[in-house]
Amino acid sequence: MTAPFPETDAHYAAASERPQILTPPPQRSRFVTLLIEHPTLWIGLGLLVLVALIAVFAPLLATHDPAALNPAFRVKPPSAEAWFGTDMLGRDIYSRTVYGVRVSLIVGAGVAICASVIGLAIGLMSGFLRWADNIIMRVMDGLMSIPAILLAIALMTLMRGGSVFNVILAITIAEIPRVARLTRSVVLSVREQPYVEAGTACGTGTLGIIWRHIMPNTLAPLTVQATYICASAMITEAILSFIGAGMPSSVPSWGNIMAEGRALWQVKPSIVFFPAIFLSVTVLAVNLLGDGLRDAVDPRLAKQV
């Protein structure tokens, strides 16, 4: 008995030529997907790129020399000639604020990179080498028992000289313990995984285990932590400069500008207001970027929040 509808090659060809009712969704790159699913990521990234462009093109954006003195034009309100007004020495606040972006970004990025690299090495050593764990962690606990700003002030006093390098070094030492403890916690959970034990059983050396299996698992949380360290470093630098323990007064940093306008706060609050706004926006951009990276790295945490 033959089938009423015999299956032939013509039937298969006709079926393959039928149009699809449901078209597949367009493929998007992972970067575009992250920007769409995590709006805080692209908002923070956009603000940070804008701030970075201001730092790069500061000589073009500035209307005056930030170090030029003009005693006859001191403590002037905002005007067409001086957009943010002038300080007690007649220096243009707008130009000094624009150049201050460079100082904050250099300090923030420098501290984030140095603290992350050194803290990663210490955390890997502490988490993977059991005999060194107690010694290293007790030293880190001792450093963390001192508030970061007080430790930075003490280190700046010992170095006896305000410069970008000294400020980065002082803040980095204060931030290293936090990175080390984060890295150690990740290492303690990863080193018990079966693939790590399999690598050890196969004869892979300690450096090979750390390089191939341990360290890649620390990069995601470390990247997020680096953004928060960058924001904290910029605030700490502004505090150090504000109290006279950071950058030299001749360097146009936001902390120095606010410190110079402190005496005229009730008369000319704009001297403090404008650099404070720039500092707040920059720290907000870095924190938004960190929040977006955190949500992208750990979606479960984003759902809980």
C-alpha positions in Angstrom: 0.0 0.0 0.0 1.5 3.3 -1.1 1.5 6.5 1.0 -1.0 9.2 -0.2 1.7 11.8 -0.1 5.0 10.2 -1.1 8.0 12.1 0.2 10.2 13.1 -2.7 13.1 15.5 -3.3 10.7 18.0 -4.8 8.7 18.1 -1.5 11.9 18.8 0.5 12.9 21.5 -1.9 9.5 23.2 -1.8 9.6 23.1 2.0 13.0 24.6 2.2 11.9 27.5 0.0 9.0 28.5 2.2 9.6 31.9 3.9 10.2 31.9 7.6 7.4 33.5 9.7 9.7 34.3 12.6 12.9 36.1 11.6 15.9 35.6 13.9 16.8 38.6 15.9 19.8 40.6 14.7 23.1 39.8 16.2 24.6 42.4 18.5 28.1 42.7 19.7 28.8 42.0 23.3 29.8 45.6 23.9 26.5 47.0 22.5 24.6 44.4 24.6 26.3 45.5 27.8 25.5 49.2 27.1 21.8 48.4 26.4 21.3 46.1 29.4 23.3 48.3 31.9 22.6 52.0 31.4 24.7 53.0 34.3 27.7 51.6 32.4 27.4 53.8 29.4 26.3 56.9 31.4 29.4 56.6 33.6 31.6 55.8 30.6 30.2 58.8 28.6 30.8 61.2 31.5 34.3 59.8 32.1 35.2 60.1 28.4 34.0 63.7 28.5 36.1 64.5 31.5 39.1 62.8 29.8 38.7 64.9 26.7 38.7 68.0 28.9 42.0 66.9 30.4 43.5 66.2 27.0 42.4 69.4 25.4 43.0 71.6 28.5 45.4 73.9 26.7 42.8 74.6 24.0 39.9 74.9 26.4 41.6 77.2 28.9 41.2 80.9 28.3 44.1 82.1 30.4 47.4 80.8 31.8 46.4 79.0 35.0 49.5 80.3 36.8 49.3 83.9 35.5 48.9 86.4 38.3 46.9 89.6 37.9 46.5 91.5 41.2 44.5 94.2 39.6 41.8 91.7 38.6 41.5 89.7 41.8 38.4 88.3 43.3 36.2 89.2 40.3 32.8 87.6 39.8 32.1 85.4 36.8 32.1 87.4 33.6 32.8 87.1 29.9 36.5 87.6 30.5 36.7 85.2 33.4 34.0 82.6 33.2 34.3 81.3 36.7 35.7 84.5 38.2 39.2 85.0 39.7 40.8 84.2 43.0 42.7 86.3 45.5 45.8 86.5 43.2 43.8 87.3 40.1 44.2 83.9 38.5 41.4 82.6 36.3 39.4 80.0 38.2 38.0 78.4 35.0 41.5 77.8 33.5 42.8 76.4 36.8 39.7 74.1 37.1 40.2 72.8 33.6 43.8 72.0 34.3 42.9 70.5 37.6 41.1 67.7 35.7 44.6 66.4 34.6 45.8 66.1 38.2 42.8 64.3 39.4 42.7 61.8 36.6 46.5 61.1 36.8 46.3 60.5 40.5 43.1 58.4 40.3 44.3 56.2 37.4 47.8 55.9 38.9 46.6 54.8 42.3 44.1 52.4 40.8 46.7 50.7 38.6 49.5 50.6 41.2 47.2 49.4 44.0 45.6 46.8 41.8 48.9 45.3 40.6 50.6 45.3 44.0 47.4 44.1 45.8 46.9 41.4 43.2 50.4 40.0 43.8 50.0 40.1 47.6 46.5 38.6 47.5 47.7 35.7 45.2 50.6 35.0 47.4 48.5 35.1 50.6 45.6 33.0 49.2 47.6 30.3 47.5 50.6 30.0 49.9 49.1 28.8 53.2 52.3 29.3 55.2 52.5 33.0 54.2 48.8 33.7 54.7 48.8 34.6 58.4 51.9 36.8 58.2 50.7 38.8 55.2 47.1 39.2 56.4 48.2 40.5 59.8 50.3 43.2 58.1 47.3 44.1 55.9 45.0 44.2 58.9 47.4 46.6 60.7 47.3 48.9 57.7 43.6 48.7 57.4 43.2 49.6 61.1 44.4 53.1 60.2 41.9 55.3 58.2 43.2 55.8 54.7 43.2 59.5 54.8 45.2 59.6 58.1 47.7 57.1 56.7 48.1 59.1 53.6 48.7 62.3 55.6 51.3 60.5 57.7 53.1 59.2 54.7 53.1 62.6 53.0 54.6 64.0 56.2 57.4 61.4 56.1 58.2 62.1 52.5 58.6 65.8 53.1 57.5 67.1 49.7 54.3 67.4 47.8 54.4 66.0 44.2 52.2 63.9 42.0 54.5 60.9 42.6 54.4 61.3 46.4 50.7 61.7 46.5 50.2 58.6 44.3 52.6 56.6 46.5 50.9 57.6 49.7 47.4 56.9 48.6 48.5 53.6 46.9 49.9 52.3 50.2 46.7 53.1 51.9 44.6 51.3 49.3 46.7 48.1 48.8 45.2 46.2 51.8 41.7 46.4 50.4 42.8 44.9 47.0 44.8 42.2 48.7 41.9 41.1 50.9 39.6 41.0 47.9 42.0 39.0 45.8 42.7 36.6 48.7 39.0 35.9 49.1 38.7 35.0 45.5 41.8 32.8 45.5 40.5 30.9 48.6 37.3 29.9 46.8 39.0 29.2 43.4 41.9 27.0 44.7 39.4 24.4 45.9 37.9 23.9 42.4 38.3 20.5 40.7 40.2 21.9 37.8 42.8 23.4 40.1 43.2 20.1 41.9 43.5 18.3 38.6 46.2 20.7 37.4 48.1 20.1 40.7 47.7 16.3 40.2 49.1 16.5 36.7 52.3 18.1 38.0 51.6 21.7 37.0 53.8 24.1 39.1 52.6 26.7 41.5 53.3 29.6 39.1 51.5 27.7 36.3 48.4 27.1 38.5 48.3 30.8 39.5 48.9 32.1 36.0 46.4 29.8 34.2 43.7 29.1 36.7 43.8 31.5 39.7 44.6 34.9 38.3 42.0 35.0 35.4 39.2 34.5 38.0 40.4 37.6 39.9 40.4 40.0 37.0 36.7 40.7 36.9 36.1 41.6 40.6 39.5 43.4 40.6 38.5 45.6 37.6 35.3 46.7 39.5 37.3 47.4 42.6 39.8 49.5 40.7 37.1 51.9 39.7 36.1 52.5 43.3 39.8 52.9 44.2 40.1 55.5 41.4 37.2 57.5 42.8 38.4 57.3 46.3 41.9 58.4 45.3 40.6 61.5 43.6 38.7 62.5 46.8 41.7 61.7 49.0 44.0 63.8 46.7 41.6 66.7 47.0 41.5 66.4 50.8 45.3 66.3 51.0 45.6 69.4 48.8 42.8 71.2 50.7 44.6 70.8 54.1 48.0 71.6 52.6 49.5 68.1 52.7 49.1 67.2 49.0 50.1 69.1 45.8 52.1 72.3 46.0 50.0 75.4 46.0 51.4 76.3 42.5 49.8 73.2 41.0 46.2 73.8 39.8 44.4 71.0 41.5 40.9 71.1 42.7 41.8 70.7 46.3 44.2 73.7 46.1 41.6 75.9 44.4 39.0 75.1 47.1 41.6 75.7 49.8 42.4 79.1 48.4 38.8 80.1 48.3 38.0 78.8 51.8 38.7 82.3 53.4 36.3 83.9 50.9 33.6 81.4 51.1 30.9 83.8 52.5 31.8 86.5 50.1 32.8 84.6 46.9 31.4 81.0 47.1 32.0 80.5 43.4 35.7 80.0 44.0 34.9 76.7 45.9 31.7 75.9 44.0 33.0 75.3 40.5 36.0 72.9 41.3 33.7 71.1 43.8 31.2 70.5 41.0 33.9 69.2 38.7 35.2 66.8 41.4 31.6 65.6 42.2 30.8 64.9 38.5 34.1 63.0 37.9 33.7 60.9 41.0 30.1 60.2 40.0 31.2 59.1 36.6 33.7 56.7 37.9 31.3 55.2 40.5 28.6 54.8 37.8 31.1 53.0 35.6 32.0 50.7 38.5 28.4 50.0 39.3 27.7 49.1 35.6 30.8 46.8 35.5 29.7 45.1 38.7 26.2 44.5 37.3 27.7 43.1 34.1 30.2 40.9 35.9 27.7 39.5 38.4 24.1 39.7 37.1 22.8 37.9 40.2 24.0 40.8 42.4 22.1 43.2 40.1 18.9 41.2 40.5 19.2 41.2 44.3 19.7 45.0 44.3 
